[in-house]
Amino acid sequence: MQQSIDYRGKTVFVAGGTSGINLGIAHGFARAGARLAVLSRSLDKVDAAVATLRAHGGEVRGYAADVRDYAAVEAALASAAGELGGIDVLISGAAGNFPAPALGMSANGFKTVIDIDLLGTYHVLRAAYAHLNKPGASIVNISAPQSYNAMQLQMHVCAAKAGVDMVTRVAAIEWGAAGVRVNSVVPGPIAGTEGMRRLAPTPEMEKVVADSVPMRQFGTVDDIANCCLWLGSPLARYVTGAVIPVDGGWSLGGTSITSGAMPQATGGGH
């Protein structure tokens, strides 16, 4: 039986949804008719994102909160659920990154990435569960290739994103009986992102990266959004606990490139 992906009447909350890939995901849901809520630490970014998302004609709310602050995240989710009539799909993508060798970063620098990526993911999922505890609810964590590929200058992100994917798997086990599905999406080399600008700052490096992808091309933000649209829909009703690379096959061997600045592909709210 064929089904279309239609989010009219549904509410989608995007944590970190004010820039980069996460904003692109929000636009995808807006085009599909969803009511939207976006959260980021920067009020200016929130306001700018809300303005662009409202151009699709739907209802949009924005909230400024740091994902490291559980009470602030909890309050934002409660406000969104109250104002938009519940939450049906949660996209958790707030993230932080900087390239540094293990001996060249401070303990506080390591902790900051862990706090944003891993603790922040837990905060968002834990606070959202009260609103998602129903059959058909879907959670998508935006992960990164560092979760399963060790990369130079990325010890902090590798540790954090590996943790995010295990949070995904455990939540899928614990929350499955309630009808809540939890999955991770792992963007590969995505054109036009900050991560790609760091990884391939010149046309020559762009070609090297593109040639390392089996499909010989970069992905687009819409490719990530489309995967999230599918995962949030009834078309993926029996998919949970999955960690899904959207990377043109890049994770099958393309990470032999070790610039030390492999994209943390999430647009992040930080």
C-alpha positions, 0 to 999 in steps of 0.5 A: 500500500502506498502512502505519502509523507504528509505532516499536516496536523503533526507537530515537529520539535527540532533541537538545534534547528536554527542553522545548517543541516538541522535548519534544513531538516526543519524546512523539510518538515515545514514543506510537508505541512508540519507545525514546527518548534525550533530550539537554539541557544541564540535568540537571534538565530531562533528569531531568524530561523522562525522567520524563514520557516514561516515563509512556508505558511505553517505555524512555527514557534521558537525557543532559546535554551541551552541543551546543557540546561535541563530545566530550560529544555524541559520548559521549552518543550512544555511550552511547545507542546502547549502552544502547538497541541503536543509533539509527534516528532523530535529531531535532536541535533544540537552539537559542538565541535572543534579540531584538536589533538587529545593532548592539545585540548583542555579538560574543559574543552573535552567536557564542553563537547560531551556536555553539548552533544551527549548530555544535551541529547539525553536532556532533550530526549528525557524532557521530551518523553512526557510529550512523546509517550504515545504510539506513533511518536518518533525521535531522530538523533542527528549523529556523525561519522565520528560515532563509529570511525575514529578520527584524528583531532576528534577524540571528544566528538568521537566519544560524544557521538558514540554515546549518542548512538548508544542512547539511541539504541537503549531508548529504542529498547526501553521506549518501544513498548510505548510505541516510541521509535528512536533512530540516529541519522548519520550525515556524510559529506554534505555540500554547503555545510560548515563541516564541509568547508573545514574538511575541503576548503579548496576546490582541489580538496572538494574533489578529493572528498567527492572521489572518496565517496562511492557515489562520487558526489556530495550529499545535500541537506535535503537528503538528510531532511528526506531521511528524517521525514521518512523516519518520522512517518508511518512508512518507517513504523517498524524501524527503531534503534537504527543508526542510518548513514546518509553518505553515498557509501562514504562510511564504507571506506571514505574516511581514509581522509584524515584532515582532522576536521571531518565534518560534524555534519550537524548544523548545530545550534551552538 
